[in-house]
Amino acid sequence: MAYFDSAKVEDSVYGLVFGQGVISSIFEDSHYKIMVNFKNGYEVPYTEDGIPGWGNFKKQTLFYKKDIDLTDVDFTPTTKILTAKKIIKLREKNRLKVRLPSGIWKSVKKAEPSYVETLLEEEKYHLFKKKEEKKKSKENTKK
């Protein structure tokens, strides 16, 4: 049984990309099961498993609002505004995050390329930040 098998119009949902939304339509004979209208004006189709018809996501990004737990999601503000040159450099090294419309920071590879390009063209550099490096455990070097 898929996650949205019993979805109904007007059910409250939360998308990791676009934030709060409401199911506006249900499709019977389509690859996409539901259409969601988000609070920020976006309208996106989703499969019965919550995979969007936007971007290159391969896993669920839409949940019923009552089911979502966002305690481990990165909503932190950026502490340093990057330069255009630094953004390009980090993007080439796959070390760049972008703030999605929901406020969540994700890898630039997960975002729609046109969304990222629009942010760059509009010089919204505050919506980019460097991925944190994973901390290496210290090994005991005594002999």
C-alpha positions, 0 to 999 in steps of 0.5 A, a space after each residue: 500500500 502506497 503512502 497516499 492511497 487514501 488521500 483526500 482533497 483538502 488533506 493538509 500536507 508538508 513538502 520538504 521542498 515547498 513547505 505547507 500545502 493542501 491536496 487540491 486534486 486526486 488523479 485516477 489514471 495517471 502516473 501522478 496520484 495527487 496535485 498539491 497547492 502550497 502556501 507559497 503559491 506553487 502547485 506540484 503533482 506527486 506520485 502515490 509515494 510522495 515523489 514530486 514531479 519537480 526536480 530530480 528527487 527519487 525519494 519521498 518529499 511529501 508527507 501528511 502534516 501530522 506525520 512529519 518530524 522536522 527535528 533533524 532537518 537543517 533550517 539554520 540561517 547562513 552565517 556567511 554570505 558567499 561570493 559568486 566566485 565561491 558559489 561556483 567553486 563549491 558547486 563544481 566540488 559538490 559542496 554547495 547547499 541551496 535554501 529551498 522555498 520551504 526553508 530547508 537546506 539541500 544539496 544544489 544537485 537536488 534542486 531544480 537547475 532553473 531555480 538555482 540559476 534564477 537565484 544566481 541571476 538575481 544575486 540572492 547569494 544569501 540562499 547558498 551555503 557551504 556543506 559542512 565537512 564530516 568530522 573525522 574521529 581522532 585515532 590514538 596515535 600512541 605507540 
